[in-house]
């Protein structure tokens, strides 16, 4: 396993972050693993040297956090745990979502209880809250750090101007800064290269992309994607522009290079992402120990400059996806 410093925090994290969206209950999504399988994945991840785990309160409506907490029992100190809050957790309680002080304080406490932890290493806002002034959100997050409920704070998909406003507000008010950006970035969606990624590099913000394999579309040939359970049931994947513009040709080139390298398509997609200087650790979600092991092996693949150019050449600008 390789490790890197997460942004400017000084914290060392594995270059593969295990995404825990697939832990919890199949009642939430058909492809979600049960508790026993989730624990097994975390244990294997730890065996492989992964020390960075990302979840969210909304994943299986809290069950993902609970499973992760169970899996890390006895190994809390050597783990870096990240979770998120924003989306409404209770249909009958409008204050169970958003980024008001009330929402942050109560949902953070709920996350801590489910995780079985006193302090969360990285607490992230899952999206931008258009109904709450960013100053209120930042003050609540700053208080959470001061009370030692959170060590660092991070942000997720938003417009670059919003992220800049947030960082400037923190500097102006003397509050904790967002140390990480969890944004949408992969071979098939590179719109973040226009503004967000250069801005993160400028501000020394750690980048931990979600959907590094385009919700599975970069793991198998185009014509086979719909044959998987997730391909058949994950309507959210269809909301992203993976199948637009040059997406199909990039998928085909990824398959071609996988054959040349004796690798899987997923490993080629991850190798491309890991080679980007502004990426600290892609968040890899999986339901298979085999696929997790494949992801770690991607660290051993070094794409040539010509192969990188070959993969990137068909890309065409696409609609913004993930935070609009």
Buried (B, 14 or more C-beta within 10 A) or exposed (E): EEBBEBBBBEBEBBBBBBBBBBBBBEEBBEBBBEBEBBBEBBBBBBEBBBBBBBBBBBBBBBBBBBBBBBBBEEEBEEBBBBBBBBBBBEEEEEEBBBBBBEBBBBBBEBBBEBBBBEBBBBBBBBBBBEEBEBBBBBBBBBBBBEEEBBBBBBBBBBBBEBBBBBBEBBEEEEBBBBBBBBBBBBBBBBBBEEBBBEBBEEBEBBBBBBBBBBBBBBBBBBEEBEEBEBBEEBEEBEEBBBBBBBBBBBBBBBBBBBEEBEBBBBBBBBBBBBEBEBBBBBBBBBBEBEBBBBBBBBBEBEBEEEBBEBBBEBBEEBEBBBBE
